[in-house]
Amino acid sequence: MPHSEPGRAILARLARFGVVLGMGLLVLMAALVVTQVAARNFYDLGLPWADELARFSGIGLVFLSVPCLAGRHVLVSVSMLPDASPPAARKIMHLIGDIATLAFAALMLWSFAEFLPRAGKFLTPAMRVPNWVYYSLALTGSLFLFAVALHRVARTLTGHAPTEPYHDPRDDSGLPT
């Protein structure tokens, strides 16, 4: 893949945007939890919609942030063996991990394809929104994860550094590259 390929830059930007959106969802979730606790303690008022929206925010946070982490190869892993291995063996181990991530994302997408047509038409209990809306961020994150994992596998198989598109030298997030 040539260095100027626009697809990889777009995918990397989408993955980073998922983190930014995820952080917004984290702020929303924290504000909803505080609001819910204050409403219960000070006004003896339950807010079931706030609980449901906080859950929606948590689901979105996780699923929208994971593609960026997968792109940087910083998902939860045990790296003692790859770190102690020669570069060729390390590359194969990372490729196997990326293929496993790709298979997981494909399984998630297949699960959504089976689940959402049946359950998507039902409404959530408190907010009364269709389930397909409620799970839309998880589906979007799974699609991005599939695309990022596929991209990493393709880059590895073509001899390129799979993490390179997801690294931004201006990045001050503290995430390893």
N, C-alpha and C positions, 0 to 999 in steps of 0.2 A: 504494500500500500504506500503510495507516495506521501511524502510529508505534508503536502498541501491539500490532501483529501478533505473536502468539507464535511463529509459525513461523520468522521471521527470527532471533529471539533464540535459539531452540533450535539453529538451524543455526550461528549464530556461536559458541555455547557448544561444540557438537560439534567445530567446527573448532579452537577453542582447546584442547579436551581432546585432540585429535589431536597437538598440539604437546607437551602434557604427557606423553602416552603415548610419543611419539617420543623425548623426552628420557630417559625411563625405559629405552627400548630402547637408546639410545646408551650409557647407563651399563652396561647388561647386556652390550652388544657390547664395550665397553672392558674390562670385567672378564673376559669370556671370552677375549679376545685375550691379556691378561696371564697368565691361567691357563694357556692353551695354550703360550705361550712358556716359562713357568716349568716346566711339565710336560716339555717337550722338552729344555730346557737342564739341569735339575736331576735329572730322573728318567728321561730317555731314553724318554719315554712320549708317544705321539701320542694326541690326543684328537679324532678325526674328528667326534664329535657336537658338540664345542665350536665347531669351524669351521662346521658346518652351522647351528647355533643363532645364531652371530654373523652369518652371512649372512642368516638369517631376520630378525634384529634390524635389520640395515641396510636390508633391503627394507621392513620395517614403518616404520622411521624416516622414510624418504623419502616413502612413499605416505601416511602419516598426517599429515605436516607440510605437504605441498603444498596441501591445501585451505585452510588458514589463510593461507598466503602468497598464494594466488589471491584470497581474499576481500579481502585488503588491497592487492591489485594490486602486489605486490612480488616476483613471479616474475622470473626472469632476463629483462631487456628492455633495449633500446636506446631511451633516452628523449629523445635530443637533438632529434629532429624534433617529437615531441609537445610537449616543453617550449617550443620556439620557435614553436609554432603558436598561432593564436587559440583561445579556449575552445571554440568550436563544432567546429572541426577536431580539436582534442584529444579531445573527447568521442567523435567518430566513430572516431578511431584506437583509443581505449580499448575502444570497443564491438567493433570488429573483432578486437582482441586477445582479448576475452572470448569472442567467438564461436569464435575459433580454439581457445581452451582448452576450450570446450564440445565442439567437434568432436573434439578429442584425447581427452577423457574418454569420449565416446561410442564412439570407436574402441577405446579400451582395454576398455570394458565388452563390446563386441562380440567382441573378441579373447578375453577371459575366457570368454564364452559358448561360443565355438568350442573353446577349449583345455581348459578344466577338465572337461567331461563325459568326454573321452577320457583325459586324463592325470591327472585328479584321483584316480583309483582306485589309481594306482601309489604305492608307498612311497618316501620319500626314502632314500638309501643308508645314512646313519649313524644317524639318529634313528628311522627306520622309522615315520614318520608319513605319512598320505596327502598327496599333493601339494595337494589342495584345502585342507587345514589350513595347509600351508606357504605357500600363496599367498593365504590368507584376508585378511591385513592389506593386501596390495596391492589386492585386490578391494574391500575396505571403503574404502580411501583413494580408489580410482577412483570409487566411488559417491558419496562425499562431495564429491570434486572436481567431478563432474557436477552435483550439487545446488547447490554454491556458484557455479559458472559460470552455470548456468541462472538462479539467483537474481540474480546481478549483471547479466546481460543483461536480465532482466525489470525490474529496478529502473531501469536506464538507459533502457529504452524507455518507462517510465512517468514519466520526469522526476525520479527520485529519485537521491540520491547512492549509488552501488553499494557503496562502501567503508564507509559509516556503520555498518551493523550489526556490522562486524567490529572496530570501534574501541572500546576500553574505556579511559576516562580514567585508570583506576587501573593501566593496563598499564605496567609498567616493564621490558618485555622489550627495549626499544631498537629494535623493529621500527617502521619508518615506518608511518603511517596513511594 
